[in-house]
Amino acid sequence: MAEANQNIQWFPGHMAKTRRKIKEILPLIDAVCEVVDARVPVSSRNPDLAEIIGDKPLIIILNKCDMADSKKTSAWIEYYKQKGITAIGVDCKSGKGLSRFKDTVKESLAHKLEQYAAKGMVGKPLRVMVVGIPNVGKSSFINRIAKGNKAKVENRPGVTRGNQWFTIDKQLELLDTPGVLWPKFEDQTVGEHLAFTGAVKDRILDVELLAVRLLDILKEDYPEMLTARFGELSFESDSYDLLCEIGKKRGMLIRGGETDTERAANMLLEEYRNCKIGNITLEGVN
């Protein structure tokens, strides 16, 4: 099994540009909505976001919740609630949970609507910037919420020309992030977890090593799902031997009766990503 490639690439130059653009637009924004992957809610965030947005209210969208562990999703929602952050679980493919978004924003920013009313600015919409690292479903979220309605608001006072705004209703407008918000890969675990979900390419790590790392988590947190999917397994063995065992059960053998571990690894990752093993969240609340 090959060694891991430690040089996972990210783009600090692009991130610096995005940071600058976000800060330029923040005065126009009432709140920030961050879309993350509910299966890896830590690794699918950029840890610098809190510093970038300062005291702007934050709403977290735990996307792909239909593929995640519902108990862990609930635990994350409660975790954020304790920190004064509103989080909701959604699935942008099916539309599950999306109907709550508009009301959640208006409830979270009720004080803003009251301020506008007190100043005689009834009808002034709330403006929310949507952010998220690549492949968490940010574009799908915006398209679902906006239903294809891209607003031409460049000529409205206080709205920066060239940014992509969407009118949701008379009280709410969304702004797509001006630039790309990248994850940070200083911790190798982040790169591994994003590779498990397919958010970054498999080639950043040897595919067999990636499958072994995934099995390290699954045999601890979801052994019953592995058993249900692959039959009785020897969980006391190390994860590489477990991968070999799973491959043999699927008939993935090469000459001499040895397991074709590359084929077994690709199968395991594909079945995890397609939710065939079960609803799994790889990062729990500590």
Secondary structure, DSSP 4 states (H G I P E B T S, - for coil): -PPP-------HHHHHHHHHHHHHHGGG-SEEEEEEETTSTTTTS-TTHHHHHTTS-EEEEEE-GGGS-HHHHHHHHHHHHHTT-EEEE-BTTTTBTGGGHHHHHHHHTHHHHHHHHHTT-TTPPEEEEEE--TTSSHHHHHHHHHTT--B--TTSTT--TT--EEEEETTEEEEE-SS------SSHHHHHHHHHHTSS-GGGS-HHHHHHHHHHHHHHH-HHHHHHHH-S--TTS-HHHHHHHHHHHTT-B-TTS-B-HHHHHHHHHHHHHTTSS----S----
